[in-house]
Amino acid sequence: MKQILLIVLAIMTIAGIFSCSKTDSKDKPQTLSEVNELLNTKKSEASRLEKEIKELEKLQDDLDTSASIKKLVTIDTLLPHRFVHQFSVQGVAASRTNILIASQATGAIEHIYVQEGDLVSKGQKLLELNASIVDQNIAEVKTNITLAKTAYEKQSRLWKQGIGSEMQYLQAKNNYESMQNRLTTLQAQRALYSVNAPVSGTVDEIMPNEGEMALAGKALMRVVNLNQMEIEAEVPESYIGKIHRNDTCAVSFASLPDFKKTGKVVAVGQVINANNRTFKITVLINNKDHQVKPNLLASVHIYDYIKENALLAPTKLILRDRQDFPYLFSIRHHENSLQAVKKIVQLGLDYNGEVEILNGLREGDVFIRDGYQEISDGADIDIQ
């Protein structure tokens, strides 16, 4: 309607200019009476135009009802809630007990007592190496011990009776004790030919087959215990000082969408990696159901800010003015009506669609939740 009014005024102005040009060119007044007459005519036309403009403005107000319609909004009250802010980093799962088992002796593998996937207990025998030479030595030493014992006991009786020299007695005693020590050494050596489980767990891998040669120090089996898993993750250096040992965190896995674990930070690295500006953390989780496997990719969700009585507002309600100040709309009473009022606020951290209001609004204040997009500061509103 305003555009129509402007067009009408523009046409009238052009017509007046055209009329004036015609007057200048043909009917220009020559005397004072003609000037007075033309002036009166123009004043009359101006009065008529002014009257028509007022009528058009009234018609415009009557037709443009949008300005008189109050915007409907919904409101909410700012109340304290528990606010937990967290950030996530990627990590990799590893067994806390993942052991490669090697033999301490060299020999042919005589027997393997377990298979891959078997559960084993600490101390359980896993495989046996051929120790025939050591066994022969042990048998020989045992025979010698019997003879040395007999000689020692006989010489001991004679010495108590005062028969024989002290040197004979001491030689017999030393020979017997040396044989005993030799047997102890051979038995310890013989034990190296049996490979036992150092921990309880699952036999994950068996490298050799029966009959093959095992070398001292070379891995023969892998035993893994999945009851406890470690998640190793790298954290940006900006979070240094915000993570501590024994902090609680959540762990999720992309490959296990319905599976989440609560973990505990058991180690925080003290060195910043110069290449990617991160430091390492280790998170321990229980895994008695064995769903988490070594090298599984994980997301570690770390709580770096917790406040029990935070004032929270939906993040989507926060607007920005030309000076980039954040604000949202509240309400006020004005001449028996309600108006929207702009409230500049100070924001804290935001997470999961909510942001903490640090300043600008207080507990119990009302803010507009729906309809805020169609209003401005001072607009008349109604609450639905």
N, C-alpha and C positions, 0 to 999 in steps of 0.2 A: 504493500500500500504506500509506503514511503517513496518507493521508486515511481509510482504513478503520480504522486504529488510533485515530485521533482520534475518530471516530464512536463506536467501542466504548467508549472512556473517557468520552465525553460521556453515553452512555446509562447507564453504571454510576453516574456522578455523580448524574444525575437520579434514578435509582432509589434511591440512598442518601439523597438529600435527601427524597424522598417517604416513604421508610421512617422517616426521623427525624421527619418531620411527623406520621406516624401514631403513632409512639411517644409524641411529645409530647402528642398529643391523646387517646390511648386507653390506651397501655401504659407510661406514664411510671413509672420505678421509684420506689418509695416508701421502700425501706429500703436499707441499705448492701450487703447481700448481693445484692439485685436489681441494684444499680448495678454491682457487681463481675462479676456474671454477664453483664450486657449488654455491659460493656467487653470481657470475654474473647471474647464472640461477635463483636464488631466487629473485634477484632485478628485473629481467625481469618479473617474475611472479607477483611481487608486483605492478609493473608499470601497468601491464595488469589489475589486480584487481582494482586498483585505477581508471583506465579509465572506467571500467564496473560500478563501484559504482557511478561515476558522471553521466553516462548515465541513470542508474536506478533512481537517484535523479531527473534528468531532466524529466524522464518519470513520476515520481511521481507528480511533480509539474504540469505537463500537465494534468494528469488525475484527481487530487484533485482540482476541481474548486470551492469547497465550501468556501475555505479560501478567494477567491477573490470576492465572492458575498457580496454586502453590504446589511445589514439588513434594511428592510423597517419598519419605525415607524411612528406614528402620534404624534403630539405635541399639547400642550395647553399652554396658557399664564396665569400666576398667577395674578389674579385681585382681588380687595377687594370685599367682599360680607358680608351681614349681617349674623352673626353666633349666633345661640341660642342653648345653651346646657341645657338639662333638665335631671332630674332623676325621677323615678316613685316609688311610695309607694302605698300599698294597704290600703283601708279604707272601712268604712261601712256607708251607708246613714242613717240619722235619721231626723225625722221631727223636725223643730225648734219649732213647737207648737204641742205637743203630750201630751194631758192632760187627766188624770183620774179624773172624776167628782164624788164627793161624796156628800151625804146629810149631813147637819149639825144638823138634827133632826132624831129622831127614830119614825117610824110609818109604817103602811101598805101602800103599793103603790096603790094609788087609780086610777091613770090614767097615761099612757105613751103617749106623744103627737108626738113622732117621731119614725122613723124606721132606721135601719142600712143603711147607704148610703145616708141619707138625708143631704142636705146642710143646715146649721143653721147659724144664725147671732148672734153676741154678744148680750146677754141679753134675747134671746128667751127662752120661757119656754119649758123645756124638759119633766118634769114629775111632778106629784103632789102626795103628801102624805096625808093620812087621818088626818085632823086636827080638827075633830068635837069637841073635848074637849076644844081646844083653842078658837074655834069659839063661843062656849057657854059662855066661860069666857068673850070674847069680848062683846057679846050681853048683858051680865049681867052688865058689867062695863059701857056700854053706857047708860043703864037704870039708873044706879046710878049717872052717870054724869048729866043726865037731872034733877034728883031730887036735886043734889048738886048745880047745876047751879041756879035753882029756889030759893033755900034757900039762896044762896050767894047774888043773886040780891036783894031779899027782905031785907036781913039784911043790905046790902049796902045802900038801900034807907032810912031805919030807922036810920042808923048811921049818914047819912047826915042830917037828921032831928033832930038829938040829942037824939034819942030814943034808948034805949038799951045800953049795955056796949060794950067797945072796944073789950073785950075778945070774946064776941059772934060774933062780926063781923070778927075777925081774925080766929076763928074756922071755920066759914062758908067758908071763903076764902081759908083756908088751905085744907079743905075737898074737895072743888071743884078742886083745883089745883092738889091734890093727885090723884083724879080720872082721871084727864087728863093724868097725867104721867103714871098711871097704864094702861090706854088705849094705850098709845104710846109704852109701853113695850110689851104688848100683841100683838100689830100689828107687831112689829119687830119679835117677836117670831113666829107669824103666817107666816111671810115671809120665815122662814127657812123651811117650809113644801113645798115650791115650789122650784124646782131645775132648775136653768136657765143656759144657755151656757155662760161660762166666756169669750170665744173667738169665733170668726167666724171660721167655718171649716166644716168638714164632720163627721157625727156620724159613727165611725168605729166599735163600739161594744156596745151592751146593755147587761148587765149581768143579771139583774133580770127580772121577769115577773110581770104583773099586779096582785095585790093581795098578793104578797110576802112581807115579812117584810124587811124594809130598816133600817139599823143600822147607827147611826151617825158616820161619818168618814170612812165608808166602801164604796169602789168604786161601782158606779152604771153604769157609761157609760164612754166611751173613745171618745174624740173629737180630730180629727187630722186636722191640716191645712198643706196642701202639697205645698202651694204657694212658700214657702222657705224651702230648705232642707240644713242640715248640713252634711258634710262628715268629720268624725273623723278618723284620720290616725296616725300611729306611724312612726316616722322618725328616722333613725340611728343617733347616737350622732355625727358622723363625719360631719354632715351637720349643726351642731349648729352654729349660727351666719350667716348662709346663707339664712335663711328664716325670714321674718319680717311680721308684721301685714300690711294688705292692699296690699301685693304682689299678683299679678295675676297668676293664674295657670289654667291648663286644666283638666277636669274631664271626664273620659270615663267609660263605663260599659260593662262588658263581656256579659251580658244578653241583652244589647241594642247595637249591633255592629255598627249601623249607627247613633248613638246618642252621641253627645258630648256637653259638657257645659263649659263655662268659669266661673271660680269661683274666689273668693277673700278670702285670709287668714284673718280670723277675730280673731283668738286666737293662740298664740304660747306658749306651755307649758314651764315652767321654771324649771322643775324637771326632771332629768334623771332617768328612770326606772332602778333600780339596777339589775333586772333579765335579761332583754333583751337589755339594753343599748340604749334605745330609748326615745324620748320625743314626746308628743302629739301635734298635730295641728288640728285646726278646720277650714274647708273651707265652705263658704256659697255660694249656687247656687240658682238661680231663677228656679222655677219649676211650672210655671203657667199652663203648659199643663198636669201636674200631671203624667208624664211618670215615674219619679223616685219614688220608693216606699221605705218606711222605711225598714232598714236592707238589702237593696240591696248592693251587693259587688261593690266597685268602685276602679278605679285606678286614683290616683292623680299625674299629671305630673307637676312638679315644675321647673320653670326656675331659675337656679342658676347662669347662666353666659350668658350675652348678650353683643355682640360687633358688632358695626355697620360696621366697615371697617376691617374685618378679612381676612387674606390671607389663603385660603382654598385649600387643595388638597385631592383627593380621598384617603381614608385610604388604599385601596388595593395596591396603588403604593409605599407605604413605605416599604423598604427592611431593613434588618439588616446585618451588617458585622460581622466579627469574634469577634470584641470587643463589639458587641451588640449596635453599634452606628446606629441610623436610617439614612437612606439616600434614595434619589431618583435620577433619571438620568435627566440631562439637556443636552444641546448640545453646541459644540464649533466648530469654523472654524479652520481647520488645513490643510495647503498646498492644497488649492483649493478643499477641501472636508470637510465633516461634521463628527464629531466624538461624541460618547456618553461620557459624563463626569459625574463622581460620585460626588454628592453634599450631604455632611453631613448636616443635618438640626436639629433644635431644635423644638420639638413638643409641642403643647398645648393640650387642650381638644379635644376629638373627639366625634362626634355624628352623627347618621344617615348616616354613610358611608363617612364622611368628617372629616378631622383633621386640626387644625389650625397650620400654619407654623409660628413660632415665630422668627426664625433666620436661616440663611443659604441661603435663597432665598429672593429676594426683589420683590416688585410690578413690573410687566412687564416682569419678568424672564420667560423663556420658560422651560417646563419640558416635558418629554416623557410620553404620556398617554397610548399608545398601542405599544406592541412589546418590552417592557422593560424586559420581562422574558428571551429573547434570546440574550441579549447583555451583554457586560462587559465594564468596564471602558476603554476608548480609542478605542472601536470598531468603524469601519467605518459604517456609516448609511446613508440612504436616507429617505427623508420625503415624505410620500405618501398623 
